[in-house]
Amino acid sequence: MNLKATLEHIAVVLNHPKYAGNIGSAARCAKNMGIERLIVVSDREYRQEEIRQMSTHLAADVVDSIVYFRDLGEALSGFNYIVGTTARLGLARGPVVSPREMAEQVIEISRDNEVALLFGPEDTGLTNDDLRYCHTVVSIPTSERFRSLNLSHAVMILCYEISVAETGIPVRFTPKMASSRELEGMYGHIGALLQEIGFLNPENPEYWMMHIRRLFSRIRLQAKEVRIIRGICRQLCWYLHHKTLDIPDREP
């Protein structure tokens, strides 16, 4: 039996879109591919008539149920797996996968986890700070001579790949992963501990934290495992303040 992604567990998240029309177009593209959840992160108000005009009556229900947030972290807090999108490549942005590779991963993950497809503003895209929330990053291949994609086009491509992706290989059981809220709490705990022991450069603490985030993203931590790691951090903090650490030198 061919298995497909569980579309009701997937949402499109638009982070600070510039144009109301692109929100409507994104809603229509998502709806065409069977994804009906849309989240908009912004501190401004958009002209609803422009959104509805571009979404058409076919996606009116998606527009009616848009959930608005002012803070990206809050918008993503309930998701277990977050897919970021970028057209700009570089070491700070991490390794990227193709839309097809991402869709194959989502087949398994979406069965028991909430998945967010995160898109940045039309002119700048997602920042490095935005991408720190993401478990994986997708780049859509384009012509060398014309790299720019309209926001709704990018939404359509990712949603299409997810909607048609399937596998004939039995998917192994994937337990529910930790939510973004739980992971951010853990990363904050780890970062505070590493700064206290002098591991992180106080002028650029996010450099090593970026690599730590990527490591844990590959592991797909569960909520119980996050609690264990935070418990270890708490115990280390207690030990640091109550005892002198005696760590023997060891050969690598």
C-alpha positions, 0 to 999 in steps of 0.5 A, a space after each residue: 500500500 502506498 502511503 502519503 502525507 497526512 495533509 490535515 497535520 500540515 500548515 503554511 506559515 507566512 512570516 511578515 508577508 508584504 502584500 495582502 494579495 500574496 496571502 490570498 494567492 498562497 491560500 489558494 495554492 495551498 487549498 488546491 493541493 489539499 492543505 487548508 491551514 494558513 498562519 500569518 505572522 505580522 504586526 500589521 493589518 492587511 486589506 481583507 478584500 484584497 486577500 479574498 480577491 486573490 484567493 477567489 471563492 475556492 479558498 474562502 474557507 482557508 482565508 476565513 480560518 487564517 490564524 494571525 500571530 505577532 511573534 514567530 516563536 509563538 506561531 510555531 510553538 505548537 509544531 513538532 517539525 518545521 520546514 524553512 525555505 530559502 533562496 540564499 545558500 551559505 554555511 550559516 543557513 546550513 545544508 539544504 534539501 530539495 522540495 522532493 526530499 523534504 516531501 519524502 520526509 514529511 510522509 513519515 513525520 506528518 502521521 503523528 506530528 504537526 508540520 509547518 511550512 515556513 516562508 519569509 517576506 517576499 523581498 528578503 526571505 527568512 533570516 538566519 534568526 528565523 531559520 533557527 526554528 527549523 528542523 530542515 531547510 528547503 531550496 527550490 532549484 531555479 534558473 541561474 539567470 532568474 532566481 526570484 520566485 513569487 511567494 505563492 509560487 514557492 507555496 505551490 511547489 512545496 505543497 504540490 510535492 507534499 501532496 503527490 509524494 508517496 511511498 510503497 515502503 512501509 513507514 516505521 512508527 514515528 513517535 510524537 516529537 517535541 514541540 517547538 515550544 519545548 525545544 526552545 525552552 531546552 535550547 535556552 537552558 543549554 545556552 545559559 549553561 554553556 555561557 556560564 561555563 564559558 563555552 559560548 563566546 558572549 559576543 556571538 553565542 548563537 554561532 555554536 548554538 546554531 550547530 547544536 540546534 542542527 545536531 538535535 534537529 537530526 535526532 528528532 527529540 521527543 518531549 520526554 527526551 527534552 525533559 531529560 536534557 533540561 534535567 541534566 542542565 539543571 543538575 549541572 547548574 546546581 553542581 556548578 554552584 555547589 561544588 568544584 568541578 573535578 574533570 580528569 584530563 583524557 586522551 581524545 
